[in-house]
Amino acid sequence: MPQLTLEFSPTVVEKEDMIGLFQKCHEILVQTLPTELGSCKSRAFETPIFYIGDGDPNNAFVHVSLKSMPGRTVETLTQAGENLMKLFKTHLCVCFSCLSCFL
């Protein structure tokens, strides 16, 4: 039962399509872990109060946490993490190209 949590700054412009992002995340988890689609749970939280580096208003952040039940190998979890990171970098392309975004 993998649980994915995203925390992000209000400066992340792609936040309007989090459901679409979560659908793709669940597909990756089903293929990589493997797991049942019905056991995947995802949620997102916008963090209104944040400060990054020098406080530049063009700074943004995305924090991702993935939790899963024991029994999966380190290699499997690493592959899932790498696949999710590729997706986040693609989905958050505006954030990465226009802002100083840290993932």
C-alpha positions in Angstrom: 0.0 0.0 0.0 2.3 2.8 -1.2 1.6 6.3 0.0 2.9 9.3 -1.9 2.9 12.8 -0.3 3.8 15.9 -2.1 4.5 19.2 -0.4 5.1 22.2 -2.5 5.4 26.0 -2.5 2.7 28.3 -3.9 5.2 29.3 -6.6 4.8 25.9 -8.3 2.7 26.7 -11.3 1.7 23.1 -12.3 -0.3 22.6 -9.1 -3.6 22.7 -11.0 -3.0 19.2 -12.4 -2.0 17.3 -9.4 -4.7 14.6 -10.1 -3.2 14.0 -13.5 0.3 13.8 -11.9 -1.0 11.3 -9.3 -2.6 9.1 -12.0 0.8 8.8 -13.7 2.5 8.2 -10.3 0.1 5.3 -9.6 0.9 3.8 -13.0 4.6 3.9 -12.2 4.1 2.4 -8.8 1.9 -0.4 -10.1 4.5 -1.3 -12.8 7.6 -0.8 -10.7 6.9 -2.1 -7.1 4.5 -4.0 -8.2 1.3 -3.2 -6.3 -2.4 -3.1 -6.9 -3.7 0.2 -8.3 -6.5 0.3 -5.6 -3.8 0.3 -2.8 -2.1 3.5 -4.1 -2.7 6.6 -2.0 -1.5 10.1 -2.9 -2.0 13.5 -1.4 -0.6 17.0 -1.9 -0.1 20.0 0.4 0.6 23.5 -0.6 2.8 25.2 2.0 1.9 28.9 2.2 4.8 29.9 4.5 8.2 29.0 3.2 11.6 30.6 2.8 14.3 29.2 0.5 17.9 30.4 0.3 18.0 34.2 0.0 14.2 34.6 -0.1 14.1 35.2 -3.8 10.4 35.1 -4.8 11.4 33.0 -7.9 12.4 30.1 -5.6 10.2 27.1 -5.4 10.3 23.7 -3.8 8.7 20.3 -4.1 9.2 17.7 -1.4 8.2 14.1 -2.2 7.8 11.3 0.3 7.0 7.7 -0.7 6.2 5.1 1.9 5.6 1.4 1.2 5.1 -1.7 3.2 8.2 -3.8 4.0 9.3 -6.6 1.7 10.5 -4.7 -1.4 14.2 -4.8 -2.3 16.3 -1.7 -2.2 16.8 -2.0 -5.9 13.0 -2.0 -6.5 12.5 1.0 -4.3 15.4 2.8 -6.0 13.9 2.1 -9.4 10.5 3.4 -8.3 12.1 6.5 -7.0 14.1 7.1 -10.1 11.0 6.6 -12.3 9.0 9.0 -10.2 11.7 11.7 -10.3 11.8 11.5 -14.1 8.0 12.1 -14.1 8.2 15.0 -11.6 10.9 16.7 -13.7 8.7 16.3 -16.8 5.5 17.3 -15.2 7.1 20.3 -13.4 9.0 21.5 -16.4 7.7 25.1 -16.1 8.7 25.1 -12.5 12.2 24.0 -13.4 12.6 26.2 -16.4 11.2 29.5 -15.1 12.0 29.3 -11.3 14.7 28.1 -9.1 13.0 24.9 -8.2 14.4 22.3 -5.9 13.1 18.8 -5.8 
